[in-house]
């Protein structure tokens, strides 16, 4: 199984459109095995900027292949899975009014603390 992955393995990239597969060269698979040595799935954020650029180059250089091109027991041939999730945009929240009971309690609490 390990030898199949080394000689015929693919990189799975999880995108918002679904999983995509890249067929890297032998030396690239060797490096990918090193990257995914401890975890089978990694988010992009845990990779160094150099590794991120390197994987982007692989994806553009080799392009994505279809799942049918990965015939046989394709699950055994996945070197690793890279999660590429879209950045989460935080919407501007409306301004909140202060809670009246808290506003009244704070000066009383501060006065009690000063007396002690």
N, C-alpha and C positions, 0 to 999 in steps of 0.2 A: 504494500500500500504506500509506504513512504517513497519507494523508488518510482512508482507510477506518478506520484505527485511531483517528484523532482523532474521526471522526463516529459510528462504530459500535463502538468498542472495548469490551472487557470486562476486568475484573481477575480473574485466576485466583488463588485462595487454596488452597494445598495444606494439607489438614487430615488428621488421622489416619484419617478416614473416606474420604478420597480428594479429588480436586480439586473445588472449588466455584467458581462464577462469579458475579460481581456486575456489574450494568449501571449504571455511574455516569452522572451528567449530563455535559453537554459541558464545563462549567468544571471538574468533578471529573476528567474524563479528561485535560484539559490539565495539571492539577497532577500527576496520576499519570504522565504522560509526562515531566514534569520529574523526578519521583522516580526513575523507571526509565531516565533518559537514558543512563547508562553501563552498566547491567547489566539483563539481561532478567529475572533471578531474584534476589530479595533475601530474606534471612532477616529476621524481625521485629526481631531484636536490633540491626541496623544503623540502624534508623529512630529518629528522635528520639521522645521521649515524646509530643510534640504530634502528630507524624505517625501514631504508633500509635493515639492516641485518634481522630484524624480518619478513619483507615481503619476502625476499629471502628464509628464512627458511620455510615460509608457502608454497611458490611455490615448493620447493624441497620436502617437507614433504607430501603435498597433491597431487602434480602433477596437470597437466592441464587436464580439462575435455572438452568434445566436446560440441559444441553448442546445439546438439540434447539432451544432458543430461539436459540442462536447458530448460525444456519444458514450454509450456504455454506462458504467457506474460513475457518473459525473460528480456525484457528491464526494466520492473518495479522491477526486482529482482537484478539488478546490484547495489552493495553497492557503488562502485566507480570505476573510470577508472584511471589506472596508466600508464603514458606515459614513456616507456623505449626506448629512441632513441639512436642509436649508436653514439659514440663520433665522432665529426667532426674532420677529420685530415686536417691540414693546410699544403698545399704544399709549398715548398720553392720557393719563387718568384725570378726570375732572377734580378740581380743587375741593377738598372736604372742609366742611364747617367744623369747628371745634365742638366737642361734646360739652354741653352746658354744665352737666354734673361734675365733670372732670375739672372744668375751669373754676368752678366754685370750691372744689375740694382741695386744690393745690395750695392756695394761700392759707387755708386753715391748717393743712398738714405742715406747711413751712413754719407757721407760727407755733405749733405744738413742738416741733423739733427745736426751735430756738429757745423755748422755755425750759427744756430739759437740759 
